[in-house]
Amino acid sequence: MISFESDYTTGAHQAILEAFVKTNLEPLSGYGTDKYCESAVAKIKAACGGNPDVYFLTGGTQTNQIVIDTILAPYEGVISAVTGHVNAHEAGAIEYTGHKVIELPGHAGKLDAGEVDAYITTFFADANHEHMVFPGLVYISYPTEYGTLYSKAELTALSEVCKKHGIPLYMDGARLGYGLASKECDLTLPEIASLTDVFYIGGTKVGALCGEAVVFTKGNMPKHFATRVKQHGAMLAKGRLLGVQFDTLFTDDLYMNISRHAIDMAEKLKELFTKKGYDFFLKSPTNQQFIILENAKLHELSEKVRFSFWEKADENHTVVRFATSWSTTDEDLKELEEIM
């Protein structure tokens, strides 16, 4: 069966597998203290500019839960678009730590800076706010859950609102490479580092076997962060697994090269859907494409193609997601065209 189900259904880029084999029998210190982690940190710092703190974690849910839990005070929650990943697709992982996800409207997956400002202002103007969950962090993702992108102006506006209220801005970068590689992206990695307080560079969905690189941009890594990671059960003894991967991804621009490939494949996928007369749910400039299918067509395609259910459009139509990745090939697209 041909798969466009997600961008992490294949293993790892060949260069990473080769790096694993090459370093496999090398005795290295554990818990991220090895030379490959150190090299990867140095390369990520150079790519981001400045002198951020970088910490490697194993996956996106662990990263979101740990970052949010360690930043927030016990009485605080995190603001997210109602469609945000931590609200919609993480099984209550944030609430499991005792922190409420505070829903605000999503606009093609994005938070509006004015609405965030109004919510926080209204919250503190309420004389009863001591009886409520305090907004302590603003969560966004880049790309969003709908494959859309914040413009530089939109991200700047959110950053300014967060600074105004003294609340950190956190960017989930599970698919960061695909956002940066998009033809509609007007942000650079150093600009993202400047405008956010913490973000992560996703590896799991962008060529790695697993792993995410958390970047604290303002000397603001939570106190005893490594200890708290271990308390969450998320500290990897063989930290080399993450260091080798990110050291490889940030050598010779591999991370961006494979991200651009996914975007090129997505553009071809869009052309194919347009040619075949399919309707798009919204315009996505990244590797995730959202198509509206008649239910009968959905069942027909699902017998030969893997894709993801997203939401019901109406009684007779369903929104589904097709995702390209670093490993998508022209042969995959040709086979899909023949099936469609």
C-alpha positions, 0 to 999 in steps of 0.5 A, spaced: 500 500 500 502 506 498 502 511 504 501 518 505 499 517 512 504 522 515 511 524 515 514 519 520 512 512 517 519 511 514 525 510 518 531 514 518 535 518 512 541 513 509 546 518 512 543 517 519 543 510 518 551 510 516 553 514 522 549 509 526 553 504 523 560 508 523 559 510 531 556 504 533 562 500 537 565 507 539 564 507 547 561 514 549 559 517 555 551 517 556 545 522 557 547 526 552 554 528 554 558 525 549 562 528 543 556 527 538 551 531 542 556 536 544 558 537 536 550 537 534 549 543 540 555 547 537 552 546 530 545 548 532 547 554 536 551 556 530 545 555 525 540 559 530 545 565 532 547 567 539 548 562 545 542 559 546 541 552 551 540 546 547 537 540 550 535 533 546 529 529 547 526 523 544 519 525 541 514 531 540 509 529 545 515 528 551 518 535 549 511 539 549 509 536 556 516 537 559 517 544 556 510 546 558 510 543 565 517 545 567 516 552 565 509 553 568 508 554 575 503 549 578 497 554 578 498 556 570 496 554 564 498 554 557 494 558 551 493 554 545 489 555 539 483 550 539 486 546 533 493 546 536 497 540 537 497 540 545 490 541 545 487 536 539 492 531 538 496 529 545 491 525 549 491 530 554 498 529 556 499 537 558 493 536 563 496 530 565 501 534 568 496 538 572 496 544 567 490 546 563 490 548 556 486 554 555 483 554 548 483 560 544 480 560 536 484 558 531 484 561 524 487 556 519 490 553 525 493 560 527 492 564 534 491 571 533 495 576 537 490 581 538 485 575 541 491 573 545 492 580 548 485 581 549 484 574 553 490 576 557 488 583 559 481 581 560 484 575 565 488 580 569 482 585 569 477 580 572 477 581 580 476 574 581 482 572 577 485 568 583 480 563 582 482 561 575 487 558 571 493 563 570 495 564 563 503 562 563 505 560 556 503 561 549 503 555 545 504 555 537 506 550 532 510 552 525 507 549 521 500 549 524 496 543 525 493 545 518 500 546 515 499 553 515 505 558 517 505 564 521 508 570 517 514 574 520 509 580 521 504 575 525 510 572 529 512 578 531 506 581 533 505 575 538 512 576 540 510 583 542 504 581 546 508 575 550 513 580 552 508 586 554 505 581 559 511 577 561 509 571 558 514 566 554 512 564 547 513 557 545 514 554 538 512 547 537 517 545 531 516 538 530 515 540 522 520 546 523 524 544 517 518 543 512 516 550 514 522 553 513 523 550 506 516 552 504 516 557 498 511 562 503 516 562 509 519 569 510 522 567 517 529 565 518 532 560 524 535 566 527 529 570 527 525 564 530 530 564 535 529 571 536 522 572 536 520 566 541 523 564 548 523 557 547 522 552 540 524 545 538 527 543 532 523 537 530 527 530 528 522 525 528 518 527 522 524 530 518 529 525 517 531 522 524 529 515 527 527 519 533 529 526 537 527 533 537 532 539 539 529 544 544 532 551 544 531 555 550 533 562 546 534 567 552 538 564 557 531 561 560 532 554 561 528 552 567 532 550 573 535 543 574 532 541 567 535 535 566 533 532 573 526 534 571 527 531 564 529 524 568 523 525 573 518 525 567 522 518 565 524 522 558 532 521 559 535 517 554 541 513 557 544 512 550 544 520 549 548 518 543 542 516 539 540 523 539 547 527 538 549 522 532 542 524 528 542 531 529 550 532 528 548 528 521 542 533 520 546 539 521 552 537 517 552 540 510 545 543 510 542 536 510 536 538 514 534 543 510 536 539 503 531 534 505 526 539 508 526 542 501 525 535 497 519 534 501 516 541 499 518 539 492 514 533 493 508 537 496 508 542 490 507 536 485 502 533 490 498 539 489 498 539 482 496 532 481 490 533 486 488 540 482 489 536 475 484 531 478 479 536 480 479 535 487 477 540 492 482 543 498 480 544 505 485 550 505 491 552 502 497 549 505 504 551 503 507 546 507 508 538 506 501 537 509 495 537 504 488 537 506 483 534 501 475 534 501 473 527 499 466 524 498 465 519 503 464 514 497 471 516 494 474 516 501 473 508 502 475 507 494 482 510 495 483 507 502 483 500 499 489 502 496 492 509 499 494 510 506 492 517 508 489 520 515 482 522 517 482 529 519 475 532 520 468 531 517 466 537 512 459 535 512 454 529 512 457 526 505 464 529 505 470 528 509 477 532 510 483 528 509 490 529 510 496 527 505 503 528 507 509 528 503 516 527 507 523 527 506 523 520 503 517 521 498 519 519 491 516 521 484 514 514 483 510 514 489 506 520 486 506 516 479 503 510 483 498 515 486 496 518 480 494 511 477 490 510 483 486 516 483 
